[in-house]
Amino acid sequence: MAKTRKQFQVIIERDEDGFFVASVPAFPGCHTQARTLEALTKRIKEAISLCLEVAKSDSEYRLRLKRFSYEPKFVGVETVEV
């Protein structure tokens, strides 16, 4: 039987030191960082897989997901001058 694949929204930013930082709003606390986008993609996939494994066996974590997770809708990026 083929494994069901799931898609998750990932927010990627670049920090002041030049690292790429990824977070997954569907899994509160699920984030990672890397120097390259290629490494970041690998690491965030690993982080999501770990969160999915924890959710299978930890009812408290599943409750946390229900309370705090969300699926973002991208609106845009704007530079504001003040």
Buried (B, 14 or more C-beta within 10 A) or exposed (E): EEEEEEEBEBEEEEEEEEBBBBBBBBBBEBBBBBEEEEBBBEBBBEBBEEBEEBBEEEEEBEEBBEEEBEEEEEEEEEEEEE
